[in-house]
Amino acid sequence: MKFRLLLPVLLLFIALNDLPGQKAGKKVTISGIVVDINNNPVSEALIMIDGKNTDKRTQNDGTYKIKTSTKSDTIGIFTFSTGLSEQPINNRTVINFVLVNTPGQDNNSGNTPGEDLVNVGYGTVDKKDLTGPVNRIEGTDKNFSNYSNIYEMIKGQVPNVEVSGKSIRIQGSSSFIGASTEPLFVVDGIVSSSIDDIPPSQVKSIEVLKGSSAAIYGSRGANGVILIRLISASDMRTD
């Protein structure tokens, strides 16, 4: 008698677990090609899922292939000259992109390549190739060690940044009402939840990204990004 009562419940449990999309970790492969307005392939463009960097890039022929969760909503392509271009996945497995500008199209601007590089955490690019504002200071000034903490250093040296105690807000960035306005901190290429313990005397440089320049970090960079490089042992030997 008890078995007859439990049987319908058991069958319902099995049916629910066999429903499509219910299995944890289910993946789907999405592929496509990325080209510019002239139908030329765009290589080395970053592939992003739901606004997050995947560390995957397009091939030399502009093609890409990536596995992602069936629950993912959007796929995007990021380049420094076009910013982030996104499309809804909508159960599609082939998604192509046409970007407005060709990466590196401003190479004839007159600047010497590499003369003004910005470290964006995933590599370095010419400052002229970034489409959003970048502020940078070098921490080599001996006077910087006079600051009591890194927050005072940022407040006193970095323009367009509001600092109140240990709270930092990059001017021009925006967030949803009630959401945090704190920027993303990246220290020596690693995302950090706090910069409290960094002494100003150990700072080699500070760079501030916002807008499309911060889009490489996806939704995490919505309030801007503060990149901090520390003085290494090799820097001290060089000095």
N, C-alpha and C positions, 0 to 999 in steps of 0.2 A: 504493500500500500504506500509506504513512504517513498519507494523508488518511483512509483507512478506520479507522485506529486512533484518529485525533484526533476523528473525527465524534461518537462517543458522548460523549466528554468535553465537546465544545462544546455538544451538546444538553442535557447535564445542567446546565452552567453557565447556559444561557438559562432553563431551567425553574426553577432555584433563584431567579433574579433576578425571575421573574414571580410568585413566591408572594405571596399577600395579606399585607400588613403588612411586607414586606421592603423596600419602596421608602422611601428616606430622605426625611424631611420630610412624610410623608403626614399629612393633617389630617382632623379630623372636627368638625362643628358640633354643639354641644350647646345646647339651649334649654330654657326652663322658666319657671315663675312662683314667686315667693317670697311667702308670706302669713304673717300671724300667726295665733294660735290662734282669733281671731274671723273669719278668712278675709279680713282687710283686707290689701291689697298693701303690701309692705315695699320702699320705694324707697331708693336710695343705699347699699345693702348691698354690701360688697366680695365679689367672686367670686375664689375661690382654687382653684388646681389643684395637687394633690399637696402641699398645705400651703404653697404659695408664692403670694404676692399677685400678681394679674394686672393690677392697676390698672383693671379693668373693674368697673362697678357696675350694679345693677338700675335699671330705668327707673321712672318715676313710677307706672306701673301694676303694678310688681312683676315685670315680665318681664325676661328676660335672654337673650342669645345670645352664644356665645363659641366660637372655633375653638381646638382643642387637638390635640396629638399623639395618634395612635391608641394610643400606648404609655402614656398617662396612666392612672393608677389611680383617683384620687379627685377629686371636685369638692366644694368647700365654700362656704358662705355665712357671712360674718363681719359682725356688728354689735357695737357697744360694749356693748349691754345683754344680748345673748344669747351672746356669745362665738362660737366657731367650730362650725358644724354641717356635718358631712361625710357624703357618700354614695359608695359605690363606683360607678364608671361602668359596668363590666360590659357594654360594647358598646352601652349605651343612648344615644339621641340626645335624649330628652326626660326631664328630671329636675326634679321639683318639690320645693319645700321648705316645711315648716310650722314656723315658729319659735315658741318658747314665749312670749317676751315681745315687746312692741312697742317698737322703739327710741324712746327719749325719753319712756318712760312715767312717769318720776319727775320730770317738769317741775314738779310742785307740791310739791317737797320744801322750798321756802322759800328756797332760794339764788337770788340774782340771776343770770340767765343771763350767762355770760361773766366772772363775778367771779373764777373760779379755773380758768383754762384750762390744759390740758396739751397740749404739742406732741408728737404721736406720730409725726412724720415724714411722714405722709400728710395732715396737717392738724391742727387743734386741736379738742379736745372739752372739755366741762365735766368737771372732776375727778369730780363726783358721778355722772356717767354711765358711768364706768369700773367694771368688775366685779372688777378685780384691784388689788393694792396699787400705789401710786405714791409714790415719795419724790422730793422736789425741794429743791434749794438754789439760791439766787441768788448769783452770783459777783461781786456788787457790793461785798462787804465788803472794805475795804482790807487787812484782816489775811490774806485769802486769798493775797495776793502773797508772804507770808512762807513759803509752802510751797515746797519745792525742786522739786517736780514734781507733775503732776496726780494721780498715784497716791497721794501723801501727802495731797493735798487731799481726794480721795474717801474715803480711810481716816479722815481726821479729821473730816469733815463729813457724810458720807452714812450714815445708819443702815441696819442690816441688810445691809451689804455687807462681805465679808471681802477684805482686800487683803494680799498677801504679795509684796513686791517689785513686780514688774510683772504679777503674776497676780491676777485679780479673780474673785470668786465671789459671786453674789447669793444670800443666804440664802433658803431656801424653794424654790429652783429645783432641778431634778434632771436628770440625763442618764444615758445608758446607761453601764454599767460599762466603764471603759477609754476612754470618749469624753471629749472636752474639756469642761470646765466653764466656759470663758470665755463671757461674755455677748457679744451683738452690739453693736458700737459704731456709733452714727449721729451724725455731726458736721454740724450745719447741714443736716439732711435727707439727707445722703449717707452710705451705709454705708462705714465705714472699717476697714481691717485693723489699724490701730495708732493709739494716741493719745499715743505717746511724746513727740512734738514740740510738744504743746500746753502753753504756759505757763499756770499758774493765773491770772496777772494778766489773761489774755485771755478767761477764761471768763465768760460772761454767766449761764448757768444749767446745771444738771445734773439730769436727771430719770431715775429708775430705774423700769422697767416689768417686771412678772413675771406669770406666770399668764395669765389670759384677756386682760389688758391688753396683753400682748406677742404674743398670737395673731395680730394683724394682720401680723406679720412671718413667719408660718408656722413651719416647722421651724427657720429661722435664729434665731428668738427663743425656742427651747426652754430656753435657759439664762438667759433674761431679756435685757433691752435697756437700754443706757445711752445716753440722748440728751444730747448736749452742744451747746449754742448758744454761739457765740463773739461777743465784742463787735465790732460793725461800726463803720464810719466814721461812720454816722449816729448811733449810740449815743454816740460820743465827742463829736460836735457838740452833741447834746442835753444832755450833762453840762456 
